[in-house]
Amino acid sequence: MVIAETVGRATVGSDPLAWANPSTGSAGVIEQVRPGTNNPDGCRDFVTSKQSLEGVSRFNGVACPADGSWKLNGSGLH
């Protein structure tokens, strides 16, 4: 949820943005925000790093507007 909301507030093509989720202790940096290629309904593709107790990973995903907020859609950890 924190990642989706950060992507939703970002400007497409913006500089990297830091995010943190105090409830899970995870944090990272959203490196890219692009218009969604397969989801034309205002969705955005993004790439972020994620640091958690399990280590650091890269996360490619899609955030879409839904019911006044942003939700992750079709995302996967890489």
C-alpha positions in Angstrom: 0.0 0.0 0.0 2.8 2.4 0.9 4.5 1.7 -2.5 1.3 2.1 -4.5 0.5 5.5 -2.8 4.1 6.8 -3.3 3.9 5.8 -7.0 0.5 7.5 -7.3 1.8 10.8 -5.8 4.9 10.7 -8.0 5.2 12.5 -11.3 5.8 10.2 -14.2 9.5 10.3 -15.0 10.3 11.9 -11.7 13.6 11.5 -9.7 14.0 8.5 -7.4 11.7 8.6 -4.4 12.3 7.0 -1.0 9.5 5.1 0.7 9.2 3.4 4.1 6.5 1.3 5.8 6.8 1.7 9.5 4.4 -1.1 10.2 6.6 -3.7 8.5 10.0 -2.1 8.7 10.5 -2.3 4.9 11.9 0.6 3.0 13.3 1.3 -0.5 13.7 3.7 -3.4 11.3 3.9 -6.3 13.7 4.3 -9.3 11.4 4.6 -12.2 7.8 5.6 -12.7 6.4 5.3 -16.3 2.9 5.4 -17.8 1.4 1.9 -17.7 1.9 0.1 -20.9 -0.6 -2.7 -20.5 -3.1 -0.9 -18.3 -4.4 2.3 -19.9 -6.7 3.2 -17.0 -4.2 5.7 -15.4 -2.0 2.9 -14.2 1.8 3.3 -13.8 4.6 0.9 -14.2 7.4 1.2 -11.6 10.7 -0.3 -10.4 11.7 -0.1 -6.8 14.2 -1.6 -4.4 12.9 -3.1 -1.2 15.0 -3.6 1.9 13.5 -5.8 4.6 14.6 -8.3 7.2 14.9 -10.8 4.3 17.4 -8.6 2.5 17.4 -6.3 -0.5 15.4 -7.1 -3.6 14.1 -5.4 -6.7 10.4 -5.1 -7.3 8.8 -4.5 -10.7 5.1 -3.6 -10.5 2.1 -1.7 -11.6 0.1 0.7 -9.4 -3.4 1.6 -10.4 -5.9 4.1 -9.1 -8.8 2.4 -7.3 -11.6 3.8 -5.1 -9.7 7.1 -4.3 -6.4 5.4 -3.5 -3.7 3.4 -5.3 -3.3 -0.3 -5.3 -0.6 -2.7 -6.6 -1.7 -4.8 -9.6 0.2 -7.7 -11.2 3.4 -7.1 -9.3 6.2 -9.5 -8.7 9.4 -9.6 -6.7 12.6 -10.0 -8.7 
